[in-house]
């Protein structure tokens, strides 16, 4: 999508460090946060679960 972690964090109202930890698998993501990532990236929830 061409977004930086800072931009993703701002759009999801999270910190950049939270986004980084979610992307690296260091932090678990709840279904509400995952749905936010899916909307932001133009994907459905199922795509991110694979």
N, CA, C and O atoms as a Tripos MOL2 file, in Angstrom:
@<TRIPOS>MOLECULE
protein
  200   199    50     0     0
PROTEIN
NO_CHARGES

@<TRIPOS>ATOM
      1 N           0.8260   -1.2050    0.0000 N.3       1 UNK1
      2 CA          0.0000    0.0000    0.0000 C.3       1 UNK1
      3 C           0.8630    1.2590    0.0000 C.2       1 UNK1
      4 O           0.3590    2.3550   -0.2430 O.2       1 UNK1
      5 N           2.1360    1.1110    0.2660 N.am      2 UNK2
      6 CA          3.0080    2.2700    0.2560 C.3       2 UNK2
      7 C           2.8990    3.1530    1.4870 C.2       2 UNK2
      8 O           3.3330    4.3050    1.4590 O.2       2 UNK2
      9 N           2.3340    2.6390    2.5560 N.am      3 UNK3
     10 CA          2.1880    3.4120    3.7880 C.3       3 UNK3
     11 C           3.3200    3.0750    4.7560 C.2       3 UNK3
     12 O           3.7610    1.9280    4.8350 O.2       3 UNK3
     13 N           3.7760    4.0670    5.4760 N.am      4 UNK4
     14 CA          4.7590    3.8130    6.5290 C.3       4 UNK4
     15 C           4.0190    3.3380    7.7770 C.2       4 UNK4
     16 O           2.7990    3.4650    7.8770 O.2       4 UNK4
     17 N           4.7680    2.7950    8.7140 N.am      5 UNK5
     18 CA          4.1470    2.3870    9.9720 C.3       5 UNK5
     19 C           3.5550    3.5850   10.6960 C.2       5 UNK5
     20 O           2.5210    3.4610   11.3530 O.2       5 UNK5
     21 N           4.1870    4.7220   10.5880 N.am      6 UNK6
     22 CA          3.6770    5.9440   11.2210 C.3       6 UNK6
     23 C           2.3220    6.3200   10.6240 C.2       6 UNK6
     24 O           1.4060    6.7000   11.3530 O.2       6 UNK6
     25 N           2.1960    6.2150    9.3020 N.am      7 UNK7
     26 CA          0.9230    6.5390    8.6410 C.3       7 UNK7
     27 C          -0.1630    5.5330    9.0160 C.2       7 UNK7
     28 O          -1.3020    5.9120    9.2850 O.2       7 UNK7
     29 N           0.1960    4.2510    9.0330 N.am      8 UNK8
     30 CA         -0.7680    3.2190    9.4370 C.3       8 UNK8
     31 C          -1.2180    3.4650   10.8710 C.2       8 UNK8
     32 O          -2.4100    3.4080   11.1730 O.2       8 UNK8
     33 N          -0.2700    3.7370   11.7430 N.am      9 UNK9
     34 CA         -0.5890    3.9880   13.1510 C.3       9 UNK9
     35 C          -1.5480    5.1710   13.2980 C.2       9 UNK9
     36 O          -2.5010    5.1080   14.0750 O.2       9 UNK9
     37 N          -1.2980    6.2330   12.5630 N.am     10 UNK10
     38 CA         -2.1690    7.4130   12.6420 C.3      10 UNK10
     39 C          -3.5820    7.0820   12.1770 C.2      10 UNK10
     40 O          -4.5590    7.4960   12.8010 O.2      10 UNK10
     41 N          -3.6900    6.3370   11.0830 N.am     11 UNK11
     42 CA         -5.0120    5.9910   10.5510 C.3      11 UNK11
     43 C          -5.7810    5.0550   11.4850 C.2      11 UNK11
     44 O          -7.0080    5.1180   11.5590 O.2      11 UNK11
     45 N          -5.0470    4.1760   12.2060 N.am     12 UNK12
     46 CA         -5.6860    3.2290   13.1160 C.3      12 UNK12
     47 C          -5.7530    3.7500   14.5590 C.2      12 UNK12
     48 O          -6.2750    3.0820   15.4520 O.2      12 UNK12
     49 N          -5.2100    4.9610   14.7640 N.am     13 UNK13
     50 CA         -5.1630    5.5620   16.1040 C.3      13 UNK13
     51 C          -4.4370    4.6610   17.1010 C.2      13 UNK13
     52 O          -4.9100    4.4160   18.2100 O.2      13 UNK13
     53 N          -3.2920    4.1840   16.6770 N.am     14 UNK14
     54 CA         -2.4090    3.3610   17.4930 C.3      14 UNK14
     55 C          -1.0150    3.9680   17.4290 C.2      14 UNK14
     56 O          -0.7620    4.8510   16.6110 O.2      14 UNK14
     57 N          -0.1160    3.5060   18.2790 N.am     15 UNK15
     58 CA          1.2590    3.9920   18.2120 C.3      15 UNK15
     59 C           2.0170    3.2400   17.1220 C.2      15 UNK15
     60 O           1.6310    2.1400   16.7260 O.2      15 UNK15
     61 N           3.0850    3.8400   16.6510 N.am     16 UNK16
     62 CA          3.9210    3.1930   15.6390 C.3      16 UNK16
     63 C           4.5170    1.9120   16.1950 C.2      16 UNK16
     64 O           4.6430    0.9220   15.4760 O.2      16 UNK16
     65 N           4.8860    1.9230   17.4730 N.am     17 UNK17
     66 CA          5.4760    0.7160   18.0650 C.3      17 UNK17
     67 C           4.4590   -0.4240   18.1310 C.2      17 UNK17
     68 O           4.8320   -1.5890   17.9940 O.2      17 UNK17
     69 N           3.1950   -0.1060   18.3370 N.am     18 UNK18
     70 CA          2.1500   -1.1340   18.3360 C.3      18 UNK18
     71 C           2.0160   -1.7450   16.9520 C.2      18 UNK18
     72 O           1.9180   -2.9650   16.8220 O.2      18 UNK18
     73 N           2.0090   -0.9160   15.9200 N.am     19 UNK19
     74 CA          1.9110   -1.4100   14.5480 C.3      19 UNK19
     75 C           3.1100   -2.2980   14.2340 C.2      19 UNK19
     76 O           2.9550   -3.3680   13.6440 O.2      19 UNK19
     77 N           4.2850   -1.8660   14.6200 N.am     20 UNK20
     78 CA          5.5050   -2.6410   14.3910 C.3      20 UNK20
     79 C           5.4110   -4.0130   15.0550 C.2      20 UNK20
     80 O           5.7310   -5.0290   14.4380 O.2      20 UNK20
     81 N           4.9750   -4.0400   16.3050 N.am     21 UNK21
     82 CA          4.8600   -5.3050   17.0440 C.3      21 UNK21
     83 C           3.8020   -6.2180   16.4240 C.2      21 UNK21
     84 O           3.9780   -7.4360   16.4000 O.2      21 UNK21
     85 N           2.7150   -5.6480   15.9270 N.am     22 UNK22
     86 CA          1.6700   -6.4450   15.2780 C.3      22 UNK22
     87 C           2.2060   -7.0510   13.9830 C.2      22 UNK22
     88 O           1.9730   -8.2260   13.7000 O.2      22 UNK22
     89 N           2.9200   -6.2510   13.2040 N.am     23 UNK23
     90 CA          3.4590   -6.7350   11.9330 C.3      23 UNK23
     91 C           4.5020   -7.8280   12.1370 C.2      23 UNK23
     92 O           4.5990   -8.7530   11.3300 O.2      23 UNK23
     93 N           5.2720   -7.7260   13.1970 N.am     24 UNK24
     94 CA          6.3410   -8.7030   13.4380 C.3      24 UNK24
     95 C           5.8440   -9.9410   14.1780 C.2      24 UNK24
     96 O           6.5800  -10.9200   14.3070 O.2      24 UNK24
     97 N           4.6030   -9.9070   14.6660 N.am     25 UNK25
     98 CA          4.0590  -11.0340   15.4070 C.3      25 UNK25
     99 C           4.4150  -11.0110   16.8740 C.2      25 UNK25
    100 O           4.1170  -11.9580   17.6020 O.2      25 UNK25
    101 N           5.0500   -9.9410   17.3180 N.am     26 UNK26
    102 CA          5.4470   -9.8080   18.7200 C.3      26 UNK26
    103 C           4.2430   -9.5240   19.6180 C.2      26 UNK26
    104 O           4.2580   -9.8440   20.8060 O.2      26 UNK26
    105 N           3.2050   -8.9220   19.0420 N.am     27 UNK27
    106 CA          2.0010   -8.5830   19.7920 C.3      27 UNK27
    107 C           0.7980   -9.1950   19.0960 C.2      27 UNK27
    108 O           0.6780   -9.1310   17.8720 O.2      27 UNK27
    109 N          -0.0900   -9.7870   19.8790 N.am     28 UNK28
    110 CA         -1.3170  -10.3490   19.3160 C.3      28 UNK28
    111 C          -2.2760   -9.2210   18.9560 C.2      28 UNK28
    112 O          -2.2910   -8.1650   19.5880 O.2      28 UNK28
    113 N          -3.0730   -9.4740   17.9280 N.am     29 UNK29
    114 CA         -4.0400   -8.4940   17.4440 C.3      29 UNK29
    115 C          -5.4310   -9.0570   17.6900 C.2      29 UNK29
    116 O          -5.7210  -10.1990   17.3340 O.2      29 UNK29
    117 N          -6.2900   -8.2450   18.3040 N.am     30 UNK30
    118 CA         -7.6610   -8.7280   18.4880 C.3      30 UNK30
    119 C          -8.4410   -8.5360   17.1920 C.2      30 UNK30
    120 O          -7.9650   -7.8900   16.2590 O.2      30 UNK30
    121 N          -9.6190   -9.0930   17.1460 N.am     31 UNK31
    122 CA        -10.4020   -9.1060   15.9040 C.3      31 UNK31
    123 C         -10.7960   -7.7010   15.4620 C.2      31 UNK31
    124 O         -10.8950   -7.4460   14.2610 O.2      31 UNK31
    125 N         -11.0210   -6.7940   16.3900 N.am     32 UNK32
    126 CA        -11.3860   -5.4240   16.0480 C.3      32 UNK32
    127 C         -10.1990   -4.7280   15.3730 C.2      32 UNK32
    128 O         -10.3680   -4.0440   14.3640 O.2      32 UNK32
    129 N          -9.0030   -4.9070   15.9340 N.am     33 UNK33
    130 CA         -7.8100   -4.3220   15.3210 C.3      33 UNK33
    131 C          -7.5340   -4.9450   13.9570 C.2      33 UNK33
    132 O          -7.1700   -4.2470   13.0110 O.2      33 UNK33
    133 N          -7.7070   -6.2430   13.8640 N.am     34 UNK34
    134 CA         -7.4760   -6.9320   12.5980 C.3      34 UNK34
    135 C          -8.4360   -6.4260   11.5200 C.2      34 UNK34
    136 O          -8.0510   -6.2610   10.3620 O.2      34 UNK34
    137 N          -9.6700   -6.1860   11.9060 N.am     35 UNK35
    138 CA        -10.6480   -5.6380   10.9610 C.3      35 UNK35
    139 C         -10.2160   -4.2510   10.4930 C.2      35 UNK35
    140 O         -10.4110   -3.9020    9.3280 O.2      35 UNK35
    141 N          -9.6330   -3.4590   11.3870 N.am     36 UNK36
    142 CA         -9.1260   -2.1430   11.0110 C.3      36 UNK36
    143 C          -7.9980   -2.2470   10.0020 C.2      36 UNK36
    144 O          -7.9540   -1.4910    9.0320 O.2      36 UNK36
    145 N          -7.0770   -3.1890   10.2320 N.am     37 UNK37
    146 CA         -5.9960   -3.4190    9.2770 C.3      37 UNK37
    147 C          -6.5770   -3.8380    7.9220 C.2      37 UNK37
    148 O          -6.1340   -3.3570    6.8790 O.2      37 UNK37
    149 N          -7.5560   -4.7240    7.9400 N.am     38 UNK38
    150 CA         -8.1590   -5.2070    6.6910 C.3      38 UNK38
    151 C          -8.7790   -4.0560    5.9010 C.2      38 UNK38
    152 O          -8.5600   -3.9390    4.6950 O.2      38 UNK38
    153 N          -9.5450   -3.2130    6.5740 N.am     39 UNK39
    154 CA        -10.1670   -2.0580    5.9010 C.3      39 UNK39
    155 C          -9.0960   -1.1330    5.3300 C.2      39 UNK39
    156 O          -9.1980   -0.6820    4.1890 O.2      39 UNK39
    157 N          -8.0850   -0.8600    6.1220 N.am     40 UNK40
    158 CA         -7.0270    0.0460    5.6940 C.3      40 UNK40
    159 C          -6.3160   -0.4720    4.4570 C.2      40 UNK40
    160 O          -5.9930    0.3060    3.5590 O.2      40 UNK40
    161 N          -6.0660   -1.7750    4.3980 N.am     41 UNK41
    162 CA         -5.3430   -2.3630    3.2760 C.3      41 UNK41
    163 C          -6.2480   -2.8280    2.1420 C.2      41 UNK41
    164 O          -5.7730   -3.4100    1.1670 O.2      41 UNK41
    165 N          -7.5510   -2.5740    2.2650 N.am     42 UNK42
    166 CA         -8.4830   -2.9300    1.1960 C.3      42 UNK42
    167 C          -8.6470   -4.4250    1.0270 C.2      42 UNK42
    168 O          -8.8430   -4.9060   -0.0890 O.2      42 UNK42
    169 N          -8.5700   -5.1620    2.1150 N.am     43 UNK43
    170 CA         -8.7020   -6.6270    2.0990 C.3      43 UNK43
    171 C          -9.8750   -7.0270    2.9660 C.2      43 UNK43
    172 O         -10.3680   -6.2440    3.7780 O.2      43 UNK43
    173 N         -10.3160   -8.2760    2.7780 N.am     44 UNK44
    174 CA        -11.3400   -8.7580    3.7040 C.3      44 UNK44
    175 C         -10.6220   -9.4620    4.8500 C.2      44 UNK44
    176 O          -9.4530   -9.8300    4.7350 O.2      44 UNK44
    177 N         -11.3230   -9.6370    5.9290 N.am     45 UNK45
    178 CA        -10.7540  -10.2300    7.1360 C.3      45 UNK45
    179 C         -10.1590  -11.6060    6.8740 C.2      45 UNK45
    180 O          -9.1140  -11.9470    7.4280 O.2      45 UNK45
    181 N         -10.8100  -12.3870    6.0420 N.am     46 UNK46
    182 CA        -10.3300  -13.7220    5.7170 C.3      46 UNK46
    183 C          -8.9550  -13.7120    5.0730 C.2      46 UNK46
    184 O          -8.1470  -14.6070    5.3210 O.2      46 UNK46
    185 N          -8.6810  -12.7050    4.2470 N.am     47 UNK47
    186 CA         -7.3640  -12.6100    3.6090 C.3      47 UNK47
    187 C          -6.2530  -12.4990    4.6390 C.2      47 UNK47
    188 O          -5.1800  -13.0760    4.4630 O.2      47 UNK47
    189 N          -6.5010  -11.7690    5.7030 N.am     48 UNK48
    190 CA         -5.4750  -11.5690    6.7170 C.3      48 UNK48
    191 C          -5.3230  -12.7670    7.6490 C.2      48 UNK48
    192 O          -4.3010  -12.9070    8.3220 O.2      48 UNK48
    193 N          -6.3150  -13.6130    7.6890 N.am     49 UNK49
    194 CA         -6.2430  -14.7940    8.5500 C.3      49 UNK49
    195 C          -5.4680  -15.9340    7.9200 C.2      49 UNK49
    196 O          -5.0560  -16.8660    8.6110 O.2      49 UNK49
    197 N          -5.2660  -15.8660    6.6080 N.am     50 UNK50
    198 CA         -4.5670  -16.9410    5.9170 C.3      50 UNK50
    199 C          -3.0900  -16.9300    6.1930 C.2      50 UNK50
    200 O          -2.3600  -17.7790    5.6800 O.2      50 UNK50
@<TRIPOS>BOND
     1     1     2 1
     2     2     3 1
     3     3     4 2
     4     3     5 am
     5     5     6 1
     6     6     7 1
     7     7     8 2
     8     7     9 am
     9     9    10 1
    10    10    11 1
    11    11    12 2
    12    11    13 am
    13    13    14 1
    14    14    15 1
    15    15    16 2
    16    15    17 am
    17    17    18 1
    18    18    19 1
    19    19    20 2
    20    19    21 am
    21    21    22 1
    22    22    23 1
    23    23    24 2
    24    23    25 am
    25    25    26 1
    26    26    27 1
    27    27    28 2
    28    27    29 am
    29    29    30 1
    30    30    31 1
    31    31    32 2
    32    31    33 am
    33    33    34 1
    34    34    35 1
    35    35    36 2
    36    35    37 am
    37    37    38 1
    38    38    39 1
    39    39    40 2
    40    39    41 am
    41    41    42 1
    42    42    43 1
    43    43    44 2
    44    43    45 am
    45    45    46 1
    46    46    47 1
    47    47    48 2
    48    47    49 am
    49    49    50 1
    50    50    51 1
    51    51    52 2
    52    51    53 am
    53    53    54 1
    54    54    55 1
    55    55    56 2
    56    55    57 am
    57    57    58 1
    58    58    59 1
    59    59    60 2
    60    59    61 am
    61    61    62 1
    62    62    63 1
    63    63    64 2
    64    63    65 am
    65    65    66 1
    66    66    67 1
    67    67    68 2
    68    67    69 am
    69    69    70 1
    70    70    71 1
    71    71    72 2
    72    71    73 am
    73    73    74 1
    74    74    75 1
    75    75    76 2
    76    75    77 am
    77    77    78 1
    78    78    79 1
    79    79    80 2
    80    79    81 am
    81    81    82 1
    82    82    83 1
    83    83    84 2
    84    83    85 am
    85    85    86 1
    86    86    87 1
    87    87    88 2
    88    87    89 am
    89    89    90 1
    90    90    91 1
    91    91    92 2
    92    91    93 am
    93    93    94 1
    94    94    95 1
    95    95    96 2
    96    95    97 am
    97    97    98 1
    98    98    99 1
    99    99   100 2
   100    99   101 am
   101   101   102 1
   102   102   103 1
   103   103   104 2
   104   103   105 am
   105   105   106 1
   106   106   107 1
   107   107   108 2
   108   107   109 am
   109   109   110 1
   110   110   111 1
   111   111   112 2
   112   111   113 am
   113   113   114 1
   114   114   115 1
   115   115   116 2
   116   115   117 am
   117   117   118 1
   118   118   119 1
   119   119   120 2
   120   119   121 am
   121   121   122 1
   122   122   123 1
   123   123   124 2
   124   123   125 am
   125   125   126 1
   126   126   127 1
   127   127   128 2
   128   127   129 am
   129   129   130 1
   130   130   131 1
   131   131   132 2
   132   131   133 am
   133   133   134 1
   134   134   135 1
   135   135   136 2
   136   135   137 am
   137   137   138 1
   138   138   139 1
   139   139   140 2
   140   139   141 am
   141   141   142 1
   142   142   143 1
   143   143   144 2
   144   143   145 am
   145   145   146 1
   146   146   147 1
   147   147   148 2
   148   147   149 am
   149   149   150 1
   150   150   151 1
   151   151   152 2
   152   151   153 am
   153   153   154 1
   154   154   155 1
   155   155   156 2
   156   155   157 am
   157   157   158 1
   158   158   159 1
   159   159   160 2
   160   159   161 am
   161   161   162 1
   162   162   163 1
   163   163   164 2
   164   163   165 am
   165   165   166 1
   166   166   167 1
   167   167   168 2
   168   167   169 am
   169   169   170 1
   170   170   171 1
   171   171   172 2
   172   171   173 am
   173   173   174 1
   174   174   175 1
   175   175   176 2
   176   175   177 am
   177   177   178 1
   178   178   179 1
   179   179   180 2
   180   179   181 am
   181   181   182 1
   182   182   183 1
   183   183   184 2
   184   183   185 am
   185   185   186 1
   186   186   187 1
   187   187   188 2
   188   187   189 am
   189   189   190 1
   190   190   191 1
   191   191   192 2
   192   191   193 am
   193   193   194 1
   194   194   195 1
   195   195   196 2
   196   195   197 am
   197   197   198 1
   198   198   199 1
   199   199   200 2
@<TRIPOS>SUBSTRUCTURE
     1 UNK1         2 RESIDUE 1 A UNK
     2 UNK2         6 RESIDUE 1 A UNK
     3 UNK3        10 RESIDUE 1 A UNK
     4 UNK4        14 RESIDUE 1 A UNK
     5 UNK5        18 RESIDUE 1 A UNK
     6 UNK6        22 RESIDUE 1 A UNK
     7 UNK7        26 RESIDUE 1 A UNK
     8 UNK8        30 RESIDUE 1 A UNK
     9 UNK9        34 RESIDUE 1 A UNK
    10 UNK10       38 RESIDUE 1 A UNK
    11 UNK11       42 RESIDUE 1 A UNK
    12 UNK12       46 RESIDUE 1 A UNK
    13 UNK13       50 RESIDUE 1 A UNK
    14 UNK14       54 RESIDUE 1 A UNK
    15 UNK15       58 RESIDUE 1 A UNK
    16 UNK16       62 RESIDUE 1 A UNK
    17 UNK17       66 RESIDUE 1 A UNK
    18 UNK18       70 RESIDUE 1 A UNK
    19 UNK19       74 RESIDUE 1 A UNK
    20 UNK20       78 RESIDUE 1 A UNK
    21 UNK21       82 RESIDUE 1 A UNK
    22 UNK22       86 RESIDUE 1 A UNK
    23 UNK23       90 RESIDUE 1 A UNK
    24 UNK24       94 RESIDUE 1 A UNK
    25 UNK25       98 RESIDUE 1 A UNK
    26 UNK26      102 RESIDUE 1 A UNK
    27 UNK27      106 RESIDUE 1 A UNK
    28 UNK28      110 RESIDUE 1 A UNK
    29 UNK29      114 RESIDUE 1 A UNK
    30 UNK30      118 RESIDUE 1 A UNK
    31 UNK31      122 RESIDUE 1 A UNK
    32 UNK32      126 RESIDUE 1 A UNK
    33 UNK33      130 RESIDUE 1 A UNK
    34 UNK34      134 RESIDUE 1 A UNK
    35 UNK35      138 RESIDUE 1 A UNK
    36 UNK36      142 RESIDUE 1 A UNK
    37 UNK37      146 RESIDUE 1 A UNK
    38 UNK38      150 RESIDUE 1 A UNK
    39 UNK39      154 RESIDUE 1 A UNK
    40 UNK40      158 RESIDUE 1 A UNK
    41 UNK41      162 RESIDUE 1 A UNK
    42 UNK42      166 RESIDUE 1 A UNK
    43 UNK43      170 RESIDUE 1 A UNK
    44 UNK44      174 RESIDUE 1 A UNK
    45 UNK45      178 RESIDUE 1 A UNK
    46 UNK46      182 RESIDUE 1 A UNK
    47 UNK47      186 RESIDUE 1 A UNK
    48 UNK48      190 RESIDUE 1 A UNK
    49 UNK49      194 RESIDUE 1 A UNK
    50 UNK50      198 RESIDUE 1 A UNK
